[in-house]
């Protein structure tokens, strides 16, 4: 049995969540956590902690929204603050992973999969989290426990 990792796509209104499968081969979307307010994260963090416990997660991969020229903007700085909060609250390693183009790729995948436009909005964030986690796992395979 392999460790379980979690992927997060942190946005201003939602956080997409994905976890690795039991074999450590694929990332699978779990849910989209909706935030009540941009600055209020207590409920969001509590839900993520519940999912960490439910899936027995040992590491978090958090998407880092870099600019196309590889610089870090305001959203990236907010993501780093969220990373620090997650590490403090969970005690887990939280690694940042380049998430450029994951939202566009998610949109394309859902469109090609025949998901209706009105249903894509609720799925796009966990699909982006899935792509973030999968791309990280492709480069850094999950070790045996």
Buried (B, 14 or more C-beta within 10 A) or exposed (E): EBBBBBBBBBBEEBBBBBBBEEEBEEBBBBBBBBBEEEEEBEEBBEBBBEBBEEBEBBBBBBBBBBEEEEEBEEBBEBBBEBBEBBBEBBEBEBBBBBBBEBBEBBBEBBEEEEBEEEEBEEBBBBBBBBBBBBBBBEEEEBEEE
